Amino acid sequence: MYPTSECKHKGFSLGLKTPLLLLLVIALFNQSLLAQSDRLLLRSDAPSRYTVVEGDTLWDIAGTFLNDPWRWQEIWQTNSFINNPDLIYPGDLLVLSEQDGRPVLKALRKETVKLEPQIYSEGRANAIPTIEPSVIQAFVRSPLITDKNELITAGYVAGGLNESLLMGKYDQVYARGIEGEPGDQFRAFRPGKVYQDLTTGEVLGQEARHIADLRLLRQGAESSKMTVLSAHEELVLGDRLQPVEVELGRQFFYPVAAPDHLRGHVLDVPLGVGETGPMATVVLNFGYSQAVIEGSVFRVYRAGVINEDPVTGENFELPEEPVGLALVYRSFERVSFALITNASQPIRIGDAIISPDLAGMREQESRLEYYSEIVVPATENIGGANIKDCDQRKETSLWRRILNKECRN
């Protein structure tokens, strides 16, 4: 909004040279916007055809065609003649073409080359994953981020055979507070880290560390008998038990930009000592309650630090700098696990996370600031007529965005 009453009626002179200079400003500004738009679409070396091979991931393929892989859905066009059209399989031929002036990418599957149109199916298990499963396997199955009360009310290990206090693989244990049928599988968890927001100190969730896998042998009135199938650590009395309801296998989700109103930070680096790099998992302070879902992409920024000026001795803050991308692959209520897909510097606890789309808007705003504060003042006092009223300077959106900064709310 640009209310006239709040405008500063600041006059400046415009001579004959000014329109030419302004045209140059417009051309430079529009060129920067076009460059920004191009950057968000296809790579300059994007192939017209690509055959999917075993070991490919959706993220890698998106990066083959797009500078920004999270914009995959802007070019992906499903094929109505195949089952699971949102999935991609080894052997699929991806063809890049143009439709209504926009690039589109479509999968041609060898089974679809038939005399008559019909739907052909292929199992989901054979489809390529969004990201390499091996690098996230430990975090897909466990640990959990849960509410503290959920662990307190869960069943627990109450004793070991022969009154053992430490139990491992193949040992038999007694449990209480569980329900199930013989053969049902359970996981044993132990309370871990309590995650708190680095800014507010608010508790966002508690880690439940996966200790062991067990099978129910016999359900009893007061206690149930179980056997330990595998153990990452020795079981102890009081370890909590939860039934295995769904085995998470390969996950299928589209990369998308995280909501652009969110600004958060890296909460934890589970397998690092304060910092990590590409293909490593980090914990973020957003979850599905903030609309952060599997596939949400954040740009990671190195938090600005305070430096001492070597000449004046004054303290000044360095600006935030982009250092990588984080792709969410598991989302809890207020916390999520994300994979660092690429990084130019080590990713640290406390680094800022924002939507990559918002990061692009930052760059555009920086350009606007440059034109309004550096370029435009150079056009002042060239000589000629004066324009003193903000209303006269609001006739075009370009004037509004570039020349009328002092007329903004």
C-alpha positions as CSV (number, residue, x, y, z in Angstrom):
1,M,0.0,0.0,0.0
2,Y,1.1,3.5,-0.8
3,P,-1.1,6.0,1.1
4,T,-0.6,9.6,-0.3
5,S,-0.9,11.0,3.2
6,E,2.2,9.3,4.3
7,C,4.3,10.0,1.3
8,K,7.3,12.1,1.6
9,H,6.9,14.7,-1.2
10,K,10.5,14.6,-2.1
11,G,11.2,16.3,-5.4
12,F,13.9,15.4,-7.9
13,S,14.7,16.6,-11.4
14,L,14.2,14.6,-14.5
15,G,15.8,15.7,-17.7
16,L,15.7,14.4,-21.3
17,K,18.3,11.8,-20.4
18,T,16.2,10.4,-17.6
19,P,13.7,8.3,-19.7
20,L,16.6,6.6,-21.4
21,L,18.3,5.9,-18.1
22,L,15.0,4.6,-16.7
23,L,14.6,2.4,-19.7
24,L,18.0,1.0,-19.0
25,V,17.0,0.4,-15.3
26,I,13.9,-1.3,-16.5
27,A,15.8,-3.5,-18.9
28,L,18.3,-4.5,-16.3
29,F,15.7,-5.2,-13.8
30,N,13.5,-7.2,-16.1
31,Q,16.6,-9.1,-17.3
32,S,17.4,-10.1,-13.8
33,L,13.8,-11.3,-13.3
34,L,13.9,-13.4,-16.4
35,A,17.2,-14.9,-15.3
36,Q,15.6,-15.7,-12.0
37,S,12.7,-17.4,-13.8
38,D,15.0,-19.4,-16.1
39,R,17.0,-20.5,-13.1
40,L,13.8,-22.0,-11.6
41,L,13.0,-24.1,-14.6
42,L,15.3,-26.3,-16.8
43,R,19.0,-26.8,-16.6
44,S,20.8,-25.5,-19.6
45,D,22.2,-29.1,-20.2
46,A,18.9,-30.9,-19.5
47,P,18.6,-33.9,-21.8
48,S,15.6,-34.4,-24.1
49,R,15.4,-38.1,-23.2
50,Y,16.7,-40.0,-20.2
51,T,16.4,-43.8,-19.5
52,V,16.0,-44.6,-15.9
53,V,18.5,-47.2,-14.5
54,E,18.6,-49.2,-11.3
55,G,20.0,-47.1,-8.5
56,D,18.5,-43.8,-9.7
57,T,16.5,-41.7,-7.3
58,L,13.7,-39.2,-8.0
59,W,15.8,-36.4,-6.4
60,D,18.8,-37.2,-8.7
61,I,16.6,-37.4,-11.8
62,A,14.9,-34.1,-10.9
63,G,18.4,-32.5,-10.5
64,T,19.2,-33.8,-14.0
65,F,16.4,-31.7,-15.6
66,L,15.9,-28.9,-13.1
67,N,18.2,-26.4,-11.3
68,D,15.8,-26.7,-8.4
69,P,14.7,-30.3,-7.9
70,W,11.8,-29.4,-5.6
71,R,10.0,-28.0,-8.7
72,W,9.6,-31.5,-10.1
73,Q,5.8,-31.3,-10.1
74,E,5.9,-28.2,-12.4
75,I,7.2,-30.3,-15.3
76,W,6.0,-33.9,-14.4
77,Q,3.1,-35.1,-16.5
78,T,1.5,-38.4,-15.5
79,N,0.7,-41.1,-18.1
80,S,-2.9,-42.2,-17.9
81,F,-2.1,-45.5,-19.7
82,I,0.0,-46.9,-16.8
83,N,-0.8,-47.9,-13.3
84,N,0.9,-46.0,-10.5
85,P,1.6,-43.1,-13.0
86,D,3.2,-41.1,-10.2
87,L,6.0,-43.6,-9.9
88,I,9.1,-44.2,-12.0
89,Y,10.7,-47.5,-12.7
90,P,14.1,-48.7,-14.1
91,G,13.8,-48.9,-17.9
92,D,11.3,-46.0,-18.1
93,L,12.1,-43.5,-20.9
94,L,11.6,-39.9,-19.7
95,V,10.9,-37.6,-22.6
96,L,11.1,-33.8,-22.3
97,S,8.8,-31.8,-24.6
98,E,6.9,-28.6,-24.6
99,Q,3.2,-28.1,-24.1
100,D,1.4,-24.7,-24.2
101,G,4.8,-23.0,-24.0
102,R,5.8,-24.9,-20.8
103,P,8.3,-27.8,-20.5
104,V,6.7,-31.1,-19.6
105,L,8.3,-34.5,-18.8
106,K,6.5,-37.8,-19.4
107,A,7.4,-41.4,-18.8
108,L,7.2,-43.9,-21.6
109,R,7.1,-47.5,-20.3
110,K,8.0,-50.4,-22.5
111,E,4.7,-52.2,-21.6
112,T,2.7,-49.3,-23.0
113,V,3.7,-49.9,-26.6
114,K,0.6,-52.0,-27.5
115,L,-1.9,-52.1,-30.3
116,E,-4.8,-51.0,-28.0
117,P,-4.8,-48.4,-25.1
118,Q,-5.1,-50.1,-21.8
119,I,-3.6,-49.8,-18.3
120,Y,-0.5,-51.8,-17.4
121,S,0.6,-52.2,-13.8
122,E,3.9,-52.7,-12.0
123,G,4.6,-53.2,-8.4
124,R,5.4,-50.3,-6.1
125,A,8.3,-52.2,-4.6
126,N,10.2,-52.0,-8.0
127,A,9.8,-48.2,-8.4
128,I,12.8,-45.9,-7.8
129,P,12.8,-44.2,-4.4
130,T,12.8,-40.5,-3.8
131,I,16.2,-40.7,-2.0
132,E,18.6,-43.5,-1.5
133,P,17.1,-45.8,1.2
134,S,20.4,-46.9,2.6
135,V,21.4,-43.5,3.9
136,I,18.1,-43.0,5.9
137,Q,17.4,-46.6,6.9
138,A,18.4,-46.2,10.5
139,F,16.1,-43.2,10.9
140,V,13.1,-44.6,8.9
141,R,12.6,-47.5,11.3
142,S,13.9,-45.7,14.4
143,P,14.2,-43.7,16.5
144,L,10.9,-42.1,17.2
145,I,10.1,-38.6,18.3
146,T,7.3,-38.8,20.7
147,D,5.5,-37.2,23.5
148,K,6.9,-38.0,26.9
149,N,3.6,-39.2,28.1
150,E,3.4,-41.8,25.3
151,L,6.5,-43.5,26.5
152,I,5.4,-43.4,30.2
153,T,2.1,-45.2,29.3
154,A,3.6,-47.8,27.0
155,G,4.3,-51.4,28.0
156,Y,7.7,-52.3,29.4
157,V,10.2,-55.1,30.1
158,A,9.4,-56.3,33.6
159,G,11.9,-59.1,34.0
160,G,14.3,-61.6,32.4
161,L,14.4,-65.4,32.5
162,N,16.4,-66.6,35.4
163,E,16.1,-63.1,36.9
164,S,18.5,-61.6,34.4
165,L,19.0,-57.9,34.5
166,L,20.6,-57.5,31.1
167,M,19.1,-59.2,28.1
168,G,20.3,-59.6,24.5
169,K,19.5,-61.5,21.3
170,Y,17.7,-64.8,21.7
171,D,17.0,-64.1,25.4
172,Q,13.5,-64.5,26.7
173,V,11.9,-61.7,28.8
174,Y,8.7,-60.9,30.6
175,A,6.7,-57.8,29.8
176,R,3.7,-56.0,31.3
177,G,1.2,-53.5,29.9
178,I,1.2,-54.9,26.3
179,E,-1.6,-56.5,24.2
180,G,-1.3,-58.7,21.2
181,E,-1.3,-62.2,19.7
182,P,1.5,-64.8,19.7
183,G,3.8,-63.9,16.8
184,D,3.2,-60.1,17.0
185,Q,6.4,-58.1,16.9
186,F,7.3,-55.3,19.2
187,R,10.1,-52.8,19.5
188,A,11.9,-51.8,22.7
189,F,12.6,-48.1,23.2
190,R,14.5,-46.1,25.8
191,P,14.0,-42.3,26.4
192,G,16.6,-40.3,24.7
193,K,17.2,-36.6,24.0
194,V,14.6,-34.0,24.8
195,Y,14.4,-31.6,21.8
196,Q,13.8,-28.0,22.7
197,D,13.4,-25.0,20.4
198,L,16.8,-23.1,20.4
199,T,15.0,-19.8,20.5
200,T,12.1,-20.2,22.9
201,G,13.3,-23.2,24.9
202,E,9.9,-24.9,24.3
203,V,9.9,-28.7,24.4
204,L,9.1,-30.0,20.9
205,G,9.4,-33.8,21.6
206,Q,11.5,-36.5,23.0
207,E,13.6,-39.0,21.2
208,A,12.7,-42.7,21.8
209,R,15.9,-44.7,21.0
210,H,15.4,-48.1,19.4
211,I,17.0,-50.7,21.5
212,A,15.7,-54.1,20.3
213,D,13.1,-56.1,18.3
214,L,11.0,-58.7,20.1
215,R,8.3,-61.3,19.3
216,L,5.4,-62.1,21.6
217,L,5.4,-65.8,22.6
218,R,2.5,-65.9,25.0
219,Q,0.0,-63.4,26.3
220,G,-0.7,-63.6,30.0
221,A,-3.0,-62.0,32.5
222,E,-0.3,-60.3,34.6
223,S,2.7,-60.7,32.3
224,S,3.6,-61.8,28.8
225,K,6.5,-63.8,27.5
226,M,8.6,-62.5,24.7
227,T,11.8,-63.4,22.8
228,V,14.5,-61.0,21.6
229,L,15.0,-61.1,17.9
230,S,17.7,-58.5,17.6
231,A,19.3,-56.0,19.9
232,H,21.3,-52.8,19.2
233,E,22.0,-52.5,23.0
234,E,21.3,-54.8,25.9
235,L,17.8,-54.6,27.2
236,V,17.2,-53.5,30.8
237,L,14.3,-53.5,33.1
238,G,11.9,-50.7,32.3
239,D,12.6,-50.4,28.6
240,R,9.4,-49.5,26.9
241,L,7.6,-51.6,24.3
242,Q,5.5,-50.6,21.3
243,P,3.9,-52.9,18.7
244,V,5.2,-52.8,15.1
245,E,2.1,-51.8,13.2
246,V,3.5,-50.9,9.8
247,E,6.9,-51.6,8.4
248,L,8.2,-48.5,6.6
249,G,9.9,-49.5,3.4
250,R,10.8,-47.3,0.5
251,Q,9.1,-44.0,0.7
252,F,7.5,-42.3,-2.3
253,F,6.9,-38.6,-2.1
254,Y,7.5,-35.6,-4.4
255,P,10.0,-32.9,-3.4
256,V,8.2,-29.6,-2.8
257,A,9.3,-26.3,-1.4
258,A,8.6,-26.0,2.3
259,P,5.9,-23.4,3.3
260,D,7.4,-20.0,2.7
261,H,6.2,-18.5,6.0
262,L,8.4,-20.8,8.1
263,R,11.9,-19.9,9.4
264,G,13.5,-22.3,11.8
265,H,16.8,-24.0,12.6
266,V,18.7,-27.2,12.7
267,L,18.0,-28.7,16.1
268,D,20.4,-31.6,16.1
269,V,23.0,-33.6,14.1
270,P,22.3,-37.2,15.4
271,L,25.4,-38.9,14.1
272,G,27.7,-35.9,14.1
273,V,29.6,-33.9,16.6
274,G,27.8,-30.6,16.2
275,E,28.1,-30.6,12.4
276,T,27.7,-32.8,9.4
277,G,27.7,-32.9,5.6
278,P,25.9,-34.3,2.5
279,M,23.9,-37.5,2.8
280,A,23.6,-37.1,6.6
281,T,20.4,-36.7,8.7
282,V,19.6,-33.6,10.7
283,V,16.7,-32.8,13.0
284,L,14.6,-29.7,12.2
285,N,12.3,-27.8,14.5
286,F,9.2,-28.1,12.3
287,G,6.8,-31.0,11.8
288,Y,3.4,-31.9,10.3
289,S,1.6,-29.5,12.7
290,Q,3.4,-26.7,10.7
291,A,2.5,-28.4,7.3
292,V,6.0,-29.8,6.9
293,I,5.6,-33.1,5.3
294,E,7.7,-35.8,3.7
295,G,9.3,-34.2,0.6
296,S,9.5,-30.6,2.1
297,V,12.7,-28.9,1.0
298,F,14.5,-26.2,3.0
299,R,17.5,-24.1,2.2
300,V,20.0,-24.1,5.0
301,Y,21.8,-20.8,5.9
302,R,24.8,-20.4,8.1
303,A,23.7,-18.2,11.0
304,G,25.3,-14.8,11.0
305,V,28.1,-14.4,13.6
306,I,29.4,-11.4,15.4
307,N,32.9,-10.4,14.3
308,E,35.2,-7.7,15.6
309,D,36.3,-5.1,13.0
310,P,40.1,-5.3,12.8
311,V,40.4,-1.5,12.2
312,T,37.8,0.1,14.4
313,G,37.4,-2.6,17.0
314,E,33.6,-2.4,16.7
315,N,31.5,-5.6,16.6
316,F,29.5,-6.2,13.5
317,E,27.3,-9.1,12.4
318,L,28.2,-11.1,9.3
319,P,25.2,-11.9,7.0
320,E,23.6,-15.3,6.7
321,E,25.0,-17.4,3.8
322,P,23.3,-20.3,2.0
323,V,25.2,-23.5,2.8
324,G,23.0,-26.4,1.6
325,L,19.6,-28.1,1.1
326,A,17.6,-30.3,3.4
327,L,14.9,-32.7,2.2
328,V,12.5,-33.9,4.9
329,Y,11.8,-37.7,4.7
330,R,10.1,-38.3,8.1
331,S,7.8,-35.8,9.8
332,F,6.6,-35.9,13.4
333,E,4.2,-33.5,15.1
334,R,6.7,-30.7,15.8
335,V,10.0,-32.1,14.6
336,S,11.2,-33.8,11.4
337,F,14.2,-35.7,10.1
338,A,15.8,-34.3,6.9
339,L,18.6,-35.4,4.6
340,I,21.2,-33.0,3.6
341,T,21.2,-33.5,-0.1
342,N,24.1,-31.1,-0.8
343,A,26.3,-28.7,1.2
344,S,29.0,-26.2,0.4
345,Q,30.0,-26.0,4.0
346,P,29.5,-28.2,7.1
347,I,25.9,-28.0,8.4
348,R,25.8,-27.1,12.1
349,I,23.3,-27.0,14.9
350,G,21.7,-23.6,14.9
351,D,21.9,-23.0,11.2
352,A,18.8,-21.3,9.8
353,I,16.3,-23.1,7.5
354,I,13.9,-21.3,5.2
355,S,11.8,-22.2,2.2
356,P,14.0,-22.2,-1.0
357,D,11.2,-20.2,-2.7
358,L,11.6,-17.6,0.1
359,A,15.3,-17.6,-0.4
360,G,14.7,-16.7,-4.1
361,M,12.5,-13.9,-3.0
362,R,15.3,-12.6,-0.8
363,E,17.5,-12.4,-3.8
364,Q,14.9,-10.5,-5.7
365,E,14.3,-8.1,-2.8
366,S,18.0,-7.4,-2.7
367,R,17.9,-6.4,-6.3
368,L,14.9,-4.1,-5.6
369,E,16.9,-2.5,-2.8
370,Y,19.8,-2.0,-5.1
371,Y,17.8,-0.3,-7.7
372,S,15.9,1.9,-5.3
373,E,18.9,2.9,-3.2
374,I,21.8,2.9,-5.6
375,V,20.7,3.1,-9.2
376,V,17.7,5.5,-8.9
377,P,19.4,8.2,-6.9
378,A,21.9,8.4,-9.8
379,T,19.0,9.7,-11.9
380,E,18.2,12.6,-9.6
381,N,19.0,16.2,-10.3
382,I,19.8,15.7,-13.9
383,G,17.8,18.7,-14.8
384,G,14.3,19.3,-16.1
385,A,10.8,19.0,-14.7
386,N,10.2,18.2,-11.0
387,I,7.9,15.3,-9.9
388,K,7.0,16.1,-6.3
389,D,3.7,14.2,-5.8
390,C,3.8,10.5,-4.9
391,D,0.5,10.0,-6.7
392,Q,2.2,11.0,-10.0
393,R,4.9,8.4,-9.3
394,K,2.5,5.5,-8.7
395,E,1.2,5.3,-12.2
396,T,3.1,2.1,-13.0
397,S,4.1,-0.9,-11.0
398,L,7.7,-0.3,-11.9
399,W,7.6,3.2,-10.4
400,R,5.9,1.7,-7.3
401,R,8.4,-1.0,-6.7
402,I,11.6,0.8,-7.7
403,L,11.2,4.5,-7.4
404,N,8.7,4.9,-4.6
405,K,10.3,3.2,-1.7
406,E,9.7,6.2,0.5
407,C,6.0,6.0,-0.3
408,R,5.6,2.5,1.2
409,N,4.0,1.7,4.5
